[in-house]
């Protein structure tokens, strides 16, 4: 079993390194503006930490479990936002150009692969429903930073729902509540379904 855990996590790391590596080699200086990049980088880091614990035969404690779950929730936000919001917000063309290359790797393959690893191999650690609030932290931090940068005019977007200067305030508030708010139920459901 340990060998399979290592193999699947290494496969995940390879996918992350390929996807993030191609983006970083592209020289885009604003790549950290994208939640996709940030969430995949977070998942990569947590997978390295997780593999260290597995290879060193150390027990996965509550902090590591929660951080790993946080990274999975962040990837699921990436997956769900692209699938159900950006696909229709950007344009229908996104269905055709959006799911190949690094977009396919970082938006679809990595989130689904980590989801599979979580359910198949990760050990469940008992957490209460209040500790699952931590899953909101990465998305909340990202949203607050990007909203401030958008309001100050330092950044434009990168997503339409973050463009506070170009949409009514109520619309921005609703997007904020929806995207940050959905992180808790995602984490709760993932934790609840984990055996």
N, C-alpha and C positions, 0 to 999 in steps of 0.2 A: 504494500500500500504506500509506504514512504517513497518508493521509487516512482510510483505514478504521480504522487503529489509533486515531487520535484520536477518530473518531466512536463506535466501540464503547466506548472508555474513558469518553468523555463520557456515553454512555448509562448506563454503570455508575454514574458519579458521580451522575447524576440520580436513578436508582433509590435509591441510598444516601441522598441528601439528602432525598428524599421520605419514605422509611421512617424514617430517624433523626429527621428534622424533625417528623414527626407524633408520634413517641414523646416527643421533648423538649418539644414544645408542650403535651403532655398534663400536664406538671407533675409527673411521677413523680420524686421526689427520690432514689429508690433505683435508678434505671435502670442505673447502672454496675455494679450487682450482677449483672447478666445478661451472661453470656458472649456472647450474641447481639449485644448492643449494643456490647460491647468489641471483638469480632472484626470487626464491620461498620465500626466507627469506624477500626480499624487498617487495614482494606482500603481505606477511603476515603482516608485519609492517604497510604498507599503508592501509590494510583492517582494522586493529585495529584503526588507526587514522580516517579512513572514518566512521567506526561504532561509534566512539566517537562523531563526528559531527552529525550523524543521530540521535543518542540517546539523545543528548543534544539539539536537534532542532536548530542546527546552520546551517547557509547557507554554502554550499560547495563553497569556493572561488576559484579563478583561480589557486593559488599555489597548493591547495589540489587536484584540478582536474588534473593539469599537473603531479603531483607526482603519482597520481593513474593511469593516462594514461601511464606514464613512466614504472610503475610496470607491467602493462598489456602488453606493448610492449616488455618488457624483457621476460615475460612468453611466448609471441608469438614467440620470437626468439628461446627460448628453444624448444618449440613445433616444429617449422619449421626446425631447424637445426637437431634435432633428426629424424624427419620424412623424410627429403629430403637429408640430408648429412650423418649423422652418420650411419643410417641404411645401407647405401651402402658402406660407407668408412670402417666401422669396419668389417662387413661381413654380408652376407645374413642371417646368424644365428641370428643376432640382431632382425630380425622380429619375431623370436620365443622366445628368452630369454629376449628381451628388454622391452616387454610390459606387465609386471606383477609386483606385489608388489609395492615397492616405485617408481620404474621406471614408472609404469602405473599411479600412483598417481601424481607424480611431473612433468612428461613429457606430459601427455595427459589430465588427469581429471582436475587438477588445472588450466592449461591454458584455457581449454574449458569452465570450470565453471565460471572463472572470465570474460571471453569473453561474456558469456551469461548474467551475472550480469551487465556488463557494458552496453550492448545494451538494456536490459530489464528494469533496475532499476536506473542506475546512471544518475544524472542530467547533462545535457550538459552545459558547461560554454564556452562562446565565447572566442576563442583564434585565433591568427593569424598564418599564415604559418611559420613565423620566430620563434615563441615561441615553435613550434613543434620540432625544432632542439634540444631542451632539451631532447627529447627521446633518443638521441644518447649518452648521458652522461654515464649512467650505463654501457653500452656495451663498450664504449670507455675506461673508467677507467679500467674495467676488462681486456680488451685486452692489454692495455699498461702495466699494472702490470704483467700479465702473460708472455708477450713477454720478458720483462726485466728479470723476474725470469728464463725463459727458456734460454735466451742468457747467463746469469751468471751461468747456470748449477744447480741452486737451485731446479728447478722443471723440470720434463720431461713431457711436454704436459699440461694438461691431455688429450687434444684433438690433433689428428695428425696435424691439420692445425695450431697449435700453436708451433709446434716443430721446431723452427727457425734453430736450429743447425743441423737438419737432412733433410732439403729440400732446394732447391734453393731459393735465396732471392726473386726472382720475384714471386714465388709461394706463399711465405709467405705474400708478399705485396698484391697480388690479393685476398687471403683469408681475410686479414684484411679489405680491401676496401669492399669486398662483404658483410661480416657479419656486420661490423659497418655501412656501407652504407645503408643496407636494413632497419635499424631501422627507418630512417626518413620516407620512403614511408609507412611502416607499421603504424606508428603513424598518418600520414596524412590520410591514408585510413580509419583507425578506427574513427578518429575525423570527417571526412567527412560523413561517413555513420551513425554516431550518430545523432539521431533526437532530 
